[in-house]
């Protein structure tokens, strides 16, 4: 059981890291891309916009 807990903690730290908001934004952006693609919309633009917006928000929080 100790190894399972260590494995889960590693992946949590690797994915979430220092800011859970960035990880949540990535999950939301991928989900939105999947939903739009399933609806037949060309959704190539969602991830680049999400990256820029998430980076801006993260830097804004870090500098204030």
N, C-alpha and C positions, 0 to 999 in steps of 0.2 A: 504494500500500500504506500510505503514511503516513496517508492520510485514513481508511482502514478502521480502523487502530489507534486513531486519535484518536476515531473514532465509538464503538468498543467501550469505550474508557476512559471516555468521557463517560457512556454508559449504565450502566456498572458503578458509577461514582461516584454517579450520580443514584439508582440503585436501592438499592445497598448503603449508600452514604453512610458514616457514622461507625461504625455497628455492624452487622456482618454477621449477628449473632444475630437482630436485629429483621427483617431481610430474610428469613432462613430461617424464622422463625416465621410470617411472612405467607404464604410459599409452602406451608408445612405446613398452615396453617389453610385456605387456599383448596383445597388438595388433599383435605383431610379433608371439607370441605363438599361437594366434587364427588363423593367416594366415597359419602358418606351420602345425598346427593340421588339418586344413581344407584341406591342400594339401596331407595329409596322412603321414606326417613326425612325428616321436616321438619327441615332443618338450618339454619334461619335463625339459630339461637342460637349457632352455632359461632364466627362472626366476631366478634360483640360480646364473647364470653367470651375469645377469643384476643387481642383488642385490650386488654382490661383486664389480662389476665395478662402480656402482653408489656410493656405500659407499667409495670406494677408491677415486673417483673423488671429492666427497663432502669433505672428510677429507683433501685431497690435497689443495682444495680451502680454507679451513678454517685455515690451518697452514701456508699458504703463504701470 
